[in-house]
Amino acid sequence: MTSQETQPETARRAGREWFKSAVVYQIYPRSFADSDGDGVGDLRGILGRLDYLRNLGVDVVWLSPVYRSPQDDNGYDISDYRDIDPVFGDLGTLDELLAGLHSRGMKLVMDLVVNHTSDEHPWFVESRSSRDSPKRDWYWWRAPRDGVEPGAPGAEPNNWGSAFSGPAWEYDAASGEYYLHLFSKKQPDLNWENPEVRAAVYDMMNWWLDRGVDGFRMDVINFISKDQSLPDGPRSDGMLFGDGGPHYICGPRIHEFLQEMHQEVLAGRDKDLLTVGEMPGVTVEDAVLFTDPAREEVDMVFQFEHVALDQEGGNKWRPRKLLLTDLKKSLGRWQDALGEHGWNSLYWGNHDQARAVSRFGDDGQYRELSAKMLAAVLHLHRGTPYVYQGEELGMTNMTFGAISDYRDIEVLNHHREATTHLGHTDAEVLAALAPLNRDNARTPVQWDASRHGGFTTGAPWIAVNPNANTINAAAQVDDPDSVYSFYRRVIELRHTDPVVAYGDFTMLLPDDEHVYAFTRSLPDAELLVLGNFSGSVQKADVGDPAWAGAAQVLGNYPSDGGTDLRPWEVRVLRRDV
C-alpha cells in the first residue's frame, strides 16, 4: 500500500477483482432476436433470451449501441446518448432488461461511443450552423489547404484517410470549412481538447450509471486525443490517402483524459463496475499503463494485434495464412506484459471480426471439434474472456454472392473505392472481402431450424446463414456433446477453479506449428492446456513426465489414454503441486 493510499481504497481495489473470474457475452442487438417481426433485433427480443444467457453461465452482457441513431454505421453513429432508438425499443424496455439481468445475477455494460457522434446529433447540428457557433469547437473544423479550390480533391486540411474509405474530411460548403471524421462522414469526431465536450460526456456517463448500468465498453477510446497540429500522415504505395494513425492513436493527452474520466465518473462509486477500452493500434507498453489499477484508467483493453496476423500489412482486404507460431508469439507477449500490473481481455471474435471457427478453426468437417478447442484455449488464458453471440453455437462465416447482399458501410465503401479508383474488378474485390468482412459476424443468431433461423417472423435486415437448419441453439442447449454445452463447461471451470482466474501463465512449445500449449499455475495447483490447431494427429510432448498421471478436467474427445492429439483436439489436465 502506498503512503497516499487509504485502507478503504485498497479494499475497494481488491473487491473489484470480480471480473477476473467473469465471462462477458457480447450482444449485437440488430442481429440477436427480433420480437416484433420487423426483421431487426430489439431489446424485447433480448429479454426473451435471458434464461439462455444465464444457462450459458455468463456474468456480464455487453450491449452494442442501442441509442437513438440514423443507423449509418448500425448504431455507432449516435444522435442522442440518452434515448433508445425506436428500432430497438425505449428506455422503459432498457430498464426491464437491466432488471432482468440483475435478477439473474448478470451485469449490463453499455457501449460508449464518444470519439464521434452522428452528424444528426444536436451538438453537431449546432456546431455546423455557423463559424461563430458556441459549439463550433466541439468538433474538428479546419480551413481548406491554401491554393486548392475548396471542396476539390486535395483541398482537405491533411491527407488522412477514413477507416471507411475516402478522405477523413468532409467539406461543408455553407461555412467553407472541413470537419474531421475518422470513420463515416456522418460520424464527425468530437474535439476532446474542449473541456465542455469532456464535461458533457462525463455527465452522460454518470446519467447511465445512476440508471443502474454496470460499466462501459469504450469504442476506439484511444483515438480521442489527437495531435492538434493535425499533420499529414505517411502514404503507402497503392494507397489513396495517408495514415493519420501516428497522430491520433494513443495521442498526447490520452492518459490524462482517461484518468479525468475515472475521477469524474467512476471514482467513489461502491458498485462493481467494468470498463474496457477498445484500442486499435495500442502497444503492449501503453496497455500496461492503461490497465494498471494504480493509475485508475480502465480495467482492460481490447487490442488488435492477434486479429491482424492473417492480413498483409494489417490490411484486412489482403488476407494471408495465419501461422500458429505468430499467434502464440503475439498472445504470449500480451500475457507476459500484463502479468503483474494489468489485465487482458480475451477474444476471438466480435461484431467487427469474422466468425472465429471459420477464421481460426475448421468450419467444415471439424467445425464442432475446432469450435470447442478454440473456446478452451482462449478462455484458459489469463484475462477476462468475451463470447460473441453465436460463437457458443459454432456459427460460421456467411457466403455473400454479390455486393448487394452486404449491409456494412465499410464493405460497401471499400467495394466502390476499389472498383472505381483502384482498378480492381468486382470479382477480385468480392474474393478479397469474403474471409474477413464484418457482415460475417452480423448475420442473425440461429435459434432453431425454422424459417430465418427463428430470428424473426419477418424479412431479416440481413440474410440468415442457410446452415441454421443444422447449426442452431434449439439443437444444442440440451445436447451434452454440443458446442454450447462445451462452452458451459469451460465457463464453469473459470468460475470454480482459482487457477484459471488467478494463475500465472507460461507458454510451452512456442515453435510448434500445430500445437498450442501452456500452463496456468498457482502455488498449490497447475493446469496444462494442449490444443491441436490442425486436422491431423500431432505429437504434444511438453517435456515434463509428471503430467502423465494428471487428471483430465476438460476435453473435446472421449479420453483414450494416448499422448497424441487427435484432429483439433483440446485437453486440459490438472495436478496438485
C-alpha positions as CSV (number, residue, x, y, z in Angstrom):
1,M,0.0,0.0,0.0
2,T,1.4,3.4,-1.0
3,S,1.7,6.2,1.5
4,Q,-1.1,8.1,-0.3
5,E,-3.5,5.1,-0.5
6,T,-6.1,4.7,2.2
7,Q,-7.2,1.3,3.6
8,P,-10.7,1.6,2.1
9,E,-9.3,2.3,-1.3
10,T,-7.1,-0.8,-1.0
11,A,-10.1,-2.9,0.0
12,R,-12.1,-1.4,-2.9
13,R,-9.5,-2.4,-5.4
14,A,-9.3,-6.0,-4.0
15,G,-13.1,-6.3,-4.3
16,R,-13.0,-5.1,-7.9
17,E,-11.1,-8.3,-8.9
18,W,-14.5,-9.9,-9.5
19,F,-14.0,-9.5,-13.3
20,K,-11.0,-11.9,-13.2
21,S,-13.3,-14.8,-12.8
22,A,-16.1,-13.3,-15.0
23,V,-17.1,-14.0,-18.6
24,V,-18.6,-11.4,-20.9
25,Y,-21.2,-12.0,-23.6
26,Q,-21.5,-9.5,-26.4
27,I,-24.9,-8.9,-27.9
28,Y,-25.2,-7.1,-31.3
29,P,-28.8,-6.2,-30.8
30,R,-29.7,-5.8,-34.5
31,S,-28.9,-9.5,-35.1
32,F,-29.7,-11.2,-31.8
33,A,-33.5,-11.7,-31.5
34,D,-36.5,-9.9,-33.1
35,S,-39.6,-9.7,-31.0
36,D,-41.9,-7.7,-33.3
37,G,-41.4,-9.2,-36.8
38,D,-39.8,-6.1,-38.4
39,G,-36.6,-8.1,-39.2
40,V,-34.4,-6.2,-36.8
41,G,-33.4,-7.5,-33.4
42,D,-34.6,-5.5,-30.4
43,L,-34.5,-5.2,-26.6
44,R,-37.6,-7.2,-26.1
45,G,-36.0,-10.0,-28.1
46,I,-33.1,-10.0,-25.8
47,L,-35.4,-10.1,-22.8
48,G,-36.9,-13.3,-24.1
49,R,-33.5,-14.9,-24.2
50,L,-32.1,-14.0,-20.7
51,D,-32.5,-17.6,-19.4
52,Y,-30.5,-18.8,-22.3
53,L,-27.6,-16.5,-21.2
54,R,-28.0,-17.5,-17.6
55,N,-27.9,-21.1,-18.5
56,L,-24.7,-20.5,-20.5
57,G,-23.2,-19.1,-17.3
58,V,-22.0,-15.7,-18.4
59,D,-21.6,-12.9,-15.9
60,V,-21.8,-9.7,-18.0
61,V,-23.7,-8.7,-21.1
62,W,-22.1,-6.1,-23.3
63,L,-24.7,-4.4,-25.4
64,S,-23.6,-2.9,-28.7
65,P,-25.2,0.6,-29.2
66,V,-29.0,0.8,-28.9
67,Y,-29.1,4.6,-28.6
68,R,-31.1,6.8,-31.0
69,S,-29.2,6.8,-34.3
70,P,-29.7,7.3,-38.1
71,Q,-28.0,3.8,-38.3
72,D,-25.4,4.9,-40.9
73,D,-23.0,2.6,-39.0
74,N,-25.6,0.4,-37.4
75,G,-25.8,2.5,-34.3
76,Y,-22.2,3.5,-33.8
77,D,-23.4,6.9,-35.1
78,I,-25.3,8.3,-32.1
79,S,-27.7,11.2,-32.3
80,D,-29.0,11.1,-28.7
81,Y,-26.9,9.4,-26.0
82,R,-29.8,9.4,-23.5
83,D,-32.5,7.7,-25.6
84,I,-33.1,4.4,-27.2
85,D,-33.6,4.1,-30.9
86,P,-37.2,3.1,-31.7
87,V,-36.0,0.2,-33.8
88,F,-34.7,-1.4,-30.6
89,G,-37.4,-0.2,-28.1
90,D,-37.4,2.5,-25.5
91,L,-35.9,3.5,-22.2
92,G,-38.6,1.6,-20.3
93,T,-37.7,-1.6,-22.1
94,L,-34.0,-1.0,-21.4
95,D,-34.9,-0.7,-17.7
96,E,-36.7,-4.0,-17.9
97,L,-33.6,-5.6,-19.5
98,L,-31.4,-4.2,-16.8
99,A,-33.7,-5.5,-14.1
100,G,-34.0,-8.9,-15.8
101,L,-30.2,-9.3,-16.0
102,H,-29.6,-8.1,-12.4
103,S,-32.3,-10.5,-11.1
104,R,-30.4,-13.4,-12.8
105,G,-27.0,-12.3,-11.3
106,M,-25.7,-10.7,-14.5
107,K,-24.4,-7.2,-15.2
108,L,-25.1,-4.9,-18.2
109,V,-22.3,-3.0,-19.9
110,M,-23.2,-0.3,-22.4
111,D,-21.2,0.6,-25.5
112,L,-19.8,4.1,-25.1
113,V,-19.1,5.8,-28.4
114,V,-17.6,9.2,-27.7
115,N,-14.8,9.6,-30.2
116,H,-17.5,10.8,-32.6
117,T,-21.2,11.4,-32.8
118,S,-23.7,11.3,-35.6
119,D,-23.9,14.4,-37.8
120,E,-27.5,14.5,-36.7
121,H,-26.6,14.9,-33.0
122,P,-27.8,18.3,-31.8
123,W,-24.3,19.1,-30.8
124,F,-23.0,18.8,-34.4
125,V,-26.1,20.4,-35.9
126,E,-25.3,23.5,-33.7
127,S,-21.6,23.2,-34.4
128,R,-22.1,23.4,-38.2
129,S,-24.7,26.1,-38.1
130,S,-22.1,28.9,-38.1
131,R,-18.4,29.5,-37.7
132,D,-19.4,31.6,-34.7
133,S,-21.4,28.8,-33.0
134,P,-20.7,28.3,-29.3
135,K,-20.3,24.6,-30.2
136,R,-18.1,25.1,-33.3
137,D,-15.0,24.0,-31.3
138,W,-16.8,20.8,-30.1
139,Y,-15.7,19.2,-33.3
140,W,-12.6,19.5,-35.5
141,W,-13.1,22.2,-38.1
142,R,-10.3,23.3,-40.4
143,A,-9.9,25.6,-43.4
144,P,-9.0,24.1,-46.9
145,R,-5.4,23.8,-47.9
146,D,-4.0,27.0,-49.4
147,G,-4.0,27.2,-53.1
148,V,-6.5,24.5,-53.7
149,E,-10.1,25.0,-54.7
150,P,-12.3,24.3,-51.6
151,G,-14.2,21.1,-52.0
152,A,-11.8,19.8,-54.7
153,P,-9.7,16.6,-54.2
154,G,-6.6,17.6,-52.3
155,A,-8.1,20.6,-50.6
156,E,-8.6,18.6,-47.4
157,P,-6.7,20.0,-44.4
158,N,-4.5,17.0,-44.3
159,N,-4.1,13.7,-46.2
160,W,-5.7,11.3,-43.7
161,G,-7.9,8.6,-44.9
162,S,-11.1,7.4,-43.3
163,A,-11.4,3.9,-41.8
164,F,-14.4,3.5,-44.1
165,S,-12.6,4.6,-47.3
166,G,-12.2,8.1,-48.8
167,P,-10.7,11.1,-47.1
168,A,-11.2,11.7,-43.3
169,W,-12.5,15.2,-44.1
170,E,-15.9,16.4,-45.4
171,Y,-16.4,19.8,-46.9
172,D,-19.2,22.0,-45.6
173,A,-20.0,24.5,-48.3
174,A,-22.1,26.7,-46.1
175,S,-19.2,27.6,-43.8
176,G,-16.3,27.0,-46.2
177,E,-14.5,24.6,-43.8
178,Y,-14.0,20.9,-43.4
179,Y,-14.8,18.7,-40.4
180,L,-12.8,15.6,-39.4
181,H,-14.4,12.1,-39.4
182,L,-12.1,9.2,-38.9
183,F,-15.0,6.9,-39.8
184,S,-18.1,7.7,-41.9
185,K,-18.7,11.3,-43.0
186,K,-21.9,11.0,-40.8
187,Q,-19.6,10.4,-37.8
188,P,-17.8,13.7,-37.1
189,D,-15.1,13.5,-34.4
190,L,-15.6,15.2,-31.1
191,N,-12.8,17.6,-30.0
192,W,-11.8,16.3,-26.6
193,E,-9.4,19.3,-26.2
194,N,-12.5,21.3,-25.4
195,P,-13.3,20.8,-21.7
196,E,-17.0,21.4,-22.3
197,V,-17.0,18.3,-24.5
198,R,-15.5,16.2,-21.8
199,A,-17.9,17.6,-19.2
200,A,-20.9,16.7,-21.4
201,V,-19.6,13.2,-21.9
202,Y,-18.9,12.6,-18.2
203,D,-22.4,13.9,-17.3
204,M,-23.9,11.5,-19.8
205,M,-21.9,8.6,-18.4
206,N,-22.9,9.4,-14.8
207,W,-26.6,9.5,-16.0
208,W,-26.3,5.9,-17.3
209,L,-24.5,4.6,-14.2
210,D,-27.1,6.3,-11.9
211,R,-29.7,4.5,-14.0
212,G,-28.1,1.2,-13.0
213,V,-25.8,0.1,-15.8
214,D,-22.7,-1.6,-14.7
215,G,-20.0,-0.1,-16.9
216,F,-18.9,0.7,-20.4
217,R,-17.1,-0.8,-23.4
218,M,-15.5,2.3,-24.8
219,D,-15.4,2.4,-28.7
220,V,-12.0,3.4,-30.2
221,I,-11.4,5.3,-27.0
222,N,-7.6,5.7,-27.7
223,F,-8.5,7.9,-30.6
224,I,-9.9,10.8,-28.6
225,S,-6.6,12.6,-28.1
226,K,-5.2,14.0,-31.3
227,D,-2.1,15.9,-32.3
228,Q,-3.7,19.4,-32.5
229,S,-1.5,20.3,-35.5
230,L,-3.2,17.5,-37.5
231,P,-0.1,16.9,-39.7
232,D,-0.1,14.7,-42.9
233,G,0.4,11.0,-42.4
234,P,2.7,8.6,-44.3
235,R,1.1,7.3,-47.5
236,S,2.0,3.8,-48.6
237,D,2.3,2.7,-52.2
238,G,-1.0,2.0,-53.8
239,M,-2.9,3.8,-51.1
240,L,-5.0,6.9,-52.0
241,F,-4.6,8.5,-48.6
242,G,-2.2,8.9,-45.7
243,D,-2.2,7.1,-42.4
244,G,-3.2,9.5,-39.7
245,G,-2.8,6.9,-37.0
246,P,0.5,8.1,-35.6
247,H,-1.2,11.4,-34.8
248,Y,-4.3,10.1,-33.1
249,I,-3.7,6.6,-31.8
250,C,-2.9,6.9,-28.1
251,G,-2.4,10.7,-28.6
252,P,-0.6,13.1,-26.3
253,R,-3.3,13.5,-23.7
254,I,-5.0,10.1,-23.8
255,H,-3.9,9.0,-20.3
256,E,-4.8,12.4,-18.9
257,F,-8.3,12.2,-20.4
258,L,-9.0,8.6,-19.1
259,Q,-7.8,9.5,-15.6
260,E,-10.0,12.5,-15.6
261,M,-12.9,10.4,-16.8
262,H,-12.3,8.0,-14.0
263,Q,-12.3,10.8,-11.4
264,E,-15.4,12.4,-12.8
265,V,-17.4,9.3,-13.4
266,L,-16.2,6.2,-11.7
267,A,-14.3,7.2,-8.5
268,G,-16.2,6.8,-5.3
269,R,-18.9,4.5,-6.6
270,D,-19.2,1.4,-4.4
271,K,-20.7,-0.7,-7.2
272,D,-18.6,-3.3,-9.1
273,L,-18.3,-1.7,-12.5
274,L,-16.4,-2.8,-15.6
275,T,-14.5,-0.5,-18.0
276,V,-12.9,-1.9,-21.2
277,G,-11.3,0.3,-23.8
278,E,-11.3,-0.7,-27.4
279,M,-7.9,0.5,-28.6
280,P,-6.8,-0.2,-32.2
281,G,-3.1,0.1,-32.6
282,V,-2.4,0.0,-28.9
283,T,1.1,-1.2,-27.9
284,V,1.8,-3.6,-25.0
285,E,3.7,-0.8,-23.3
286,D,0.7,1.6,-23.5
287,A,-1.7,-1.2,-22.4
288,V,0.3,-1.8,-19.2
289,L,-0.3,1.9,-18.3
290,F,-3.9,1.9,-19.3
291,T,-4.8,-1.2,-17.2
292,D,-2.5,-0.7,-14.2
293,P,-5.1,-0.4,-11.3
294,A,-3.0,2.1,-9.5
295,R,-3.3,4.6,-12.5
296,E,-7.1,4.4,-12.5
297,E,-7.8,4.5,-16.2
298,V,-9.6,1.3,-17.5
299,D,-9.8,-2.3,-16.3
300,M,-8.7,-3.8,-19.6
301,V,-8.3,-3.1,-23.2
302,F,-9.2,-4.7,-26.5
303,Q,-6.1,-5.0,-28.5
304,F,-6.0,-5.9,-32.2
305,E,-2.5,-7.4,-32.7
306,H,-3.6,-11.0,-32.9
307,V,-6.5,-10.3,-35.3
308,A,-4.2,-8.6,-37.8
309,L,-1.8,-11.6,-38.2
310,D,-3.8,-13.0,-41.1
311,Q,-3.6,-9.8,-43.1
312,E,-0.9,-8.3,-45.3
313,G,0.4,-5.2,-43.6
314,G,-2.7,-5.0,-41.4
315,N,-5.0,-4.6,-44.5
316,K,-8.0,-6.9,-43.9
317,W,-8.7,-6.9,-47.7
318,R,-5.4,-8.6,-48.3
319,P,-5.8,-11.9,-46.3
320,R,-3.0,-14.3,-45.8
321,K,-2.5,-17.6,-44.0
322,L,-2.2,-17.3,-40.2
323,L,0.8,-19.0,-38.7
324,L,0.2,-20.5,-35.3
325,T,3.7,-19.6,-34.2
326,D,2.9,-15.9,-34.8
327,L,-0.4,-16.2,-32.9
328,K,1.4,-17.8,-29.9
329,K,4.2,-15.2,-30.0
330,S,1.6,-12.3,-30.0
331,L,-0.8,-13.6,-27.4
332,G,2.1,-14.9,-25.2
333,R,3.7,-11.4,-25.3
334,W,0.5,-9.8,-24.0
335,Q,0.1,-12.5,-21.3
336,D,3.6,-11.8,-20.1
337,A,3.4,-8.0,-20.3
338,L,0.1,-7.7,-18.3
339,G,1.0,-10.4,-15.8
340,E,1.8,-8.1,-12.9
341,H,0.1,-4.8,-13.1
342,G,-2.6,-5.0,-15.8
343,W,-5.2,-7.3,-17.2
344,N,-6.0,-8.9,-20.5
345,S,-9.3,-9.1,-22.4
346,L,-9.6,-12.3,-24.4
347,Y,-11.5,-12.7,-27.6
348,W,-11.5,-14.5,-31.0
349,G,-14.4,-12.5,-32.5
350,N,-16.9,-9.7,-32.1
351,H,-19.1,-7.6,-34.3
352,D,-16.1,-6.3,-36.2
353,Q,-14.4,-9.6,-36.8
354,A,-15.1,-12.7,-38.9
355,R,-16.5,-15.8,-37.2
356,A,-13.9,-17.5,-35.0
357,V,-14.4,-21.1,-36.2
358,S,-14.1,-20.0,-39.8
359,R,-11.1,-17.9,-39.2
360,F,-9.1,-19.8,-36.7
361,G,-10.6,-23.3,-36.8
362,D,-12.2,-25.6,-39.5
363,D,-15.8,-24.7,-40.2
364,G,-16.2,-27.9,-42.4
365,Q,-15.6,-31.4,-41.2
366,Y,-14.2,-30.4,-37.8
367,R,-16.4,-27.5,-37.0
368,E,-17.7,-28.7,-33.7
369,L,-14.3,-30.0,-32.5
370,S,-12.4,-26.9,-33.6
371,A,-15.0,-24.6,-32.0
372,K,-14.6,-26.4,-28.7
373,M,-10.8,-26.3,-28.9
374,L,-10.8,-22.6,-29.6
375,A,-13.1,-22.0,-26.7
376,A,-10.9,-23.8,-24.2
377,V,-7.6,-22.4,-25.5
378,L,-8.9,-18.8,-25.3
379,H,-10.8,-19.0,-22.0
380,L,-7.9,-20.6,-20.2
381,H,-5.5,-17.8,-20.8
382,R,-5.1,-15.1,-18.1
383,G,-7.7,-12.5,-18.6
384,T,-11.4,-11.9,-19.0
385,P,-12.9,-13.9,-21.9
386,Y,-15.6,-12.4,-24.3
387,V,-18.1,-14.6,-26.1
388,Y,-19.6,-13.1,-29.2
389,Q,-23.2,-14.0,-29.9
390,G,-23.4,-17.3,-31.8
391,E,-19.8,-18.2,-31.1
392,E,-21.1,-20.6,-28.4
393,L,-23.0,-22.4,-31.1
394,G,-20.1,-22.6,-33.5
395,M,-21.7,-20.2,-36.0
396,T,-19.7,-19.8,-39.2
397,N,-18.9,-17.2,-41.8
398,M,-21.6,-16.4,-44.4
399,T,-21.3,-16.7,-48.2
400,F,-22.3,-13.5,-49.8
401,G,-22.9,-13.9,-53.5
402,A,-23.0,-10.2,-54.6
403,I,-22.2,-6.8,-53.2
404,S,-25.9,-6.2,-52.9
405,D,-26.0,-9.0,-50.3
406,Y,-23.8,-6.9,-47.9
407,R,-25.0,-4.3,-45.5
408,D,-21.8,-3.0,-43.8
409,I,-20.8,0.6,-44.7
410,E,-17.1,-0.5,-44.5
411,V,-17.6,-3.1,-47.2
412,L,-19.8,-1.0,-49.4
413,N,-17.5,1.9,-49.4
414,H,-14.4,-0.2,-50.0
415,H,-16.0,-2.0,-52.9
416,R,-16.9,1.3,-54.5
417,E,-13.4,2.8,-54.0
418,A,-11.6,-0.4,-55.1
419,T,-13.7,-0.8,-58.3
420,T,-13.8,2.9,-59.2
421,H,-10.4,4.3,-58.2
422,L,-8.1,1.4,-57.6
423,G,-8.7,-0.6,-60.8
424,H,-10.0,-3.9,-59.3
425,T,-12.7,-5.9,-60.8
426,D,-15.9,-6.8,-59.0
427,A,-14.8,-10.4,-58.8
428,E,-11.4,-9.5,-57.3
429,V,-13.0,-7.3,-54.7
430,L,-15.6,-9.8,-53.7
431,A,-13.0,-12.5,-53.3
432,A,-10.9,-10.2,-51.0
433,L,-14.0,-9.3,-49.0
434,A,-15.2,-12.8,-48.2
435,P,-12.9,-14.0,-45.4
436,L,-12.8,-11.1,-43.0
437,N,-15.7,-8.8,-43.7
438,R,-17.8,-7.6,-40.7
439,D,-21.1,-8.9,-42.0
440,N,-19.8,-12.4,-41.4
441,A,-20.4,-11.8,-37.7
442,R,-23.6,-9.8,-38.2
443,T,-25.9,-12.5,-39.7
444,P,-28.7,-13.2,-37.2
445,V,-28.3,-15.6,-34.3
446,Q,-29.6,-19.1,-35.3
447,W,-32.1,-20.1,-32.7
448,D,-33.8,-23.0,-34.4
449,A,-34.3,-24.7,-37.7
450,S,-37.5,-22.8,-38.6
451,R,-37.7,-20.1,-41.3
452,H,-35.0,-17.4,-40.8
453,G,-33.4,-19.5,-38.0
454,G,-36.1,-18.4,-35.5
455,F,-34.6,-14.9,-35.5
456,T,-37.7,-13.1,-36.9
457,T,-41.1,-13.8,-38.4
458,G,-40.5,-11.1,-40.9
459,A,-37.8,-10.3,-43.5
460,P,-34.4,-10.1,-41.8
461,W,-32.4,-7.0,-42.3
462,I,-29.5,-9.2,-43.5
463,A,-29.8,-12.8,-44.6
464,V,-29.7,-15.7,-42.2
465,N,-26.9,-18.2,-42.8
466,P,-28.5,-21.2,-44.6
467,N,-26.7,-23.6,-42.2
468,A,-29.2,-22.5,-39.5
469,N,-31.0,-25.7,-40.4
470,T,-28.3,-27.7,-38.6
471,I,-26.4,-25.1,-36.5
472,N,-28.8,-23.6,-34.0
473,A,-29.5,-23.2,-30.3
474,A,-32.5,-25.5,-30.1
475,A,-30.4,-28.4,-31.3
476,Q,-27.6,-27.7,-28.8
477,V,-28.9,-26.4,-25.5
478,D,-29.9,-29.9,-24.2
479,D,-27.2,-31.8,-26.1
480,P,-24.4,-32.6,-23.6
481,D,-21.9,-33.0,-26.5
482,S,-22.8,-29.7,-28.3
483,V,-20.6,-26.7,-28.7
484,Y,-23.0,-24.8,-26.4
485,S,-22.6,-27.4,-23.6
486,F,-18.8,-27.3,-24.0
487,Y,-18.8,-23.5,-23.6
488,R,-20.9,-24.0,-20.4
489,R,-18.2,-26.4,-19.0
490,V,-15.3,-24.0,-20.0
491,I,-17.1,-21.1,-18.3
492,E,-17.8,-23.2,-15.2
493,L,-14.1,-24.1,-14.9
494,R,-13.2,-20.4,-14.8
495,H,-15.8,-19.9,-12.1
496,T,-14.8,-22.8,-9.9
497,D,-11.0,-23.2,-10.3
498,P,-9.0,-20.3,-9.0
499,V,-6.0,-21.3,-11.1
500,V,-8.0,-20.2,-14.2
501,A,-8.7,-16.7,-12.9
502,Y,-5.6,-16.1,-10.9
503,G,-2.8,-18.4,-12.0
504,D,0.4,-17.5,-13.7
505,F,0.8,-18.1,-17.5
506,T,3.7,-20.0,-19.1
507,M,3.8,-20.6,-22.9
508,L,5.1,-24.0,-23.9
509,L,6.3,-25.3,-27.3
510,P,6.5,-21.8,-28.8
511,D,8.0,-23.1,-32.1
512,D,5.4,-25.9,-32.7
513,E,3.5,-25.1,-35.8
514,H,0.4,-27.1,-34.9
515,V,0.1,-27.4,-31.1
516,Y,-0.8,-24.5,-28.7
517,A,0.4,-25.5,-25.2
518,F,0.6,-23.5,-22.0
519,T,0.3,-23.9,-18.2
520,R,-1.6,-21.9,-15.6
521,S,-0.2,-22.2,-12.1
522,L,-0.7,-21.3,-8.5
523,P,1.4,-22.5,-5.6
524,D,-0.9,-25.4,-5.0
525,A,-2.2,-26.4,-8.4
526,E,-1.4,-26.3,-12.1
527,L,-3.3,-26.7,-15.4
528,L,-1.8,-27.9,-18.7
529,V,-3.7,-26.8,-21.8
530,L,-3.0,-28.6,-25.1
531,G,-4.7,-27.6,-28.3
532,N,-4.2,-29.1,-31.8
533,F,-4.7,-26.4,-34.4
534,S,-4.7,-28.8,-37.3
535,G,-6.8,-31.6,-39.0
536,S,-4.1,-34.2,-38.4
537,V,-2.7,-36.1,-35.4
538,Q,0.1,-34.2,-33.6
539,K,2.7,-35.1,-31.0
540,A,2.4,-33.0,-27.9
541,D,5.4,-33.6,-25.6
542,V,5.9,-30.8,-23.2
543,G,9.0,-32.4,-21.7
544,D,7.5,-33.0,-18.2
545,P,6.7,-36.6,-17.4
546,A,4.9,-35.6,-14.2
547,W,1.9,-34.7,-16.4
548,A,1.5,-38.4,-17.4
549,G,-0.6,-39.1,-14.4
550,A,-2.6,-35.9,-14.2
551,A,-6.4,-35.9,-14.3
552,Q,-8.1,-34.6,-17.5
553,V,-10.7,-32.0,-16.5
554,L,-11.8,-30.9,-19.9
555,G,-11.6,-32.3,-23.4
556,N,-13.5,-32.3,-26.7
557,Y,-12.9,-36.1,-27.4
558,P,-13.5,-39.1,-25.2
559,S,-10.3,-39.8,-23.3
560,D,-8.3,-42.6,-25.0
561,G,-5.3,-42.6,-22.6
562,G,-3.0,-41.7,-25.5
563,T,-0.5,-38.9,-25.7
564,D,-1.0,-37.8,-29.3
565,L,-3.6,-35.1,-30.0
566,R,-6.3,-36.0,-32.5
567,P,-7.5,-33.5,-35.1
568,W,-8.5,-30.2,-33.4
569,E,-8.3,-31.9,-30.0
570,V,-8.0,-30.0,-26.8
571,R,-7.0,-31.5,-23.5
572,V,-6.9,-29.7,-20.1
573,L,-5.0,-31.6,-17.4
574,R,-4.8,-30.6,-13.7
575,R,-2.4,-31.6,-11.0
576,D,-1.8,-30.6,-7.4
577,V,1.6,-29.2,-6.7
